[in-house]
Amino acid sequence: MTSPEAADAADAAPPAPHRRFDPLRGRWTLVSAGRDRRPWSGSAEAASPAAPPRHDPTCPLCPGNPRGAGEGRNPEYTGPFVFANDYPALRPDPGPDFGGGAPVPRTAELDPPAGPGGGLLRAEAVTGICRVMCFSPRHDTHLAAMSGPELRGVVDAWVEQARDLGRRWRWVQIFENRGAAMGASNPHPHGQVWASSVLPDEPAAEDVHQRDHLRRHGSRLLVDYAATELAAGERVVAAQGGWLAVVPYWAVWPFETLLLPLRPTSGLTDLDDAGRAGLVGILRLLLAAYDGLFGVPFPYSMGWHGAPTGPDGTRSPDGTRSPDGDPARADHWQLHAHFYPPLLRSASVRKFLVGYEMLAGPQRDITPEQAAARLRAPVPA
């Protein structure tokens, strides 16, 4: 563990502005260390709300309560509870109309490419399923406060959702938005699972760059990266049970972390009992570090990225041969989770990706090394 003095020392002499390359997605991040110290009179996050009750009779996610959209009542569940999202962003059947309300084929150019500028307006049908996963029946808890067995139940539920939806859908995105600062619409501990017929932009970029690394080096990009970070040590937040939590060298968000297994693992469904147990252990360490940093429940968006699945994916969810008979098509993929917390220098001051970040490229205000040192030795502000 790093002492507070060591964490302060890491802030003493910030490096000159420079940029760092993200080999997972093929982009650069500008590092302008020291900008977190500039005077601040802008927007501030609200103080943490009062402690919620164990059961909220008005909460549509609590056991036994009526849900929204006239969908009846929740069962009296006692562990993780998964149900179809009452307000889904994706549907199994998109219907005949999309792209401005005009009936079009599954894939279409809405302005045929005859003449100059034609073919620029394109639309494509996207089908899918959206689910909500309540992590616990208790309204007043969260992942960081759960016991080992409770958190293991969540891990097992993630794996089961990946297995179930991966049989039918090209991409399965399991994620959690924690806290109002990250858009969580309800404080009840929950996440979401969206499965889609298409491979979205972020995993598509990761697929390209992981595949290229395997072709050039004969090994998985993130397995090689994990070994590099373990050897360096300065960006490691925690390493135990066959897992690594690290502030990526190319991180964008101030206290962003990457969580990944150390052995080759293509997806959640590849985790055996030991892999799941190790995940529980390192999750407890990482989430405790987040909550200890500023002494508040730390907001974040997190999500799992594993190899694409489904009938058109690179692998079948149980690890067997893919539809074209090639058992090695997912050898380039390494399972990992991204954690994107918005807070910058206190419980009330957050990082905004605006201005230069929106118009030119990502920029960060502290170095990843400084962030990792602070997470290893969290001190309430």
Buried (B, 14 or more C-beta within 10 A) or exposed (E): EBEEEEBBEBBEEBEEEEBBEBBBBEBBBBBBBBBBEEEEEEEEBEEEEEEBEEBBEEBBBBBEBEBEEEEEEBEEBEBBBBBEBEEBEBEEEBEEEBBEEEEBEEEBBEEEEEEEEEEEEEBBBBBBBBBBBBBBBBBBBBBBBBEEEBBBBBBBBBBBBBBBBBBBBBBBBBBBBBBBBBEBEBBBBBBBBBBBBBBEEBBEBBBBBBBBBBEEEEBBBBBBBBEEBEEEEBBBBBBEBBBBBBBBBBBBBBBBBBBBBBEBBBBBBBBEEEBBBBBBBBBBBBBBBBBBBBBBBBBBBBBBBBBBBBEEBBBBBEEEEBEEEEEEBBBBBBBBBBBBBBBBBBBBBBBEEEEEBEEEEBBBBBBBBBBBBBBBBBEEE
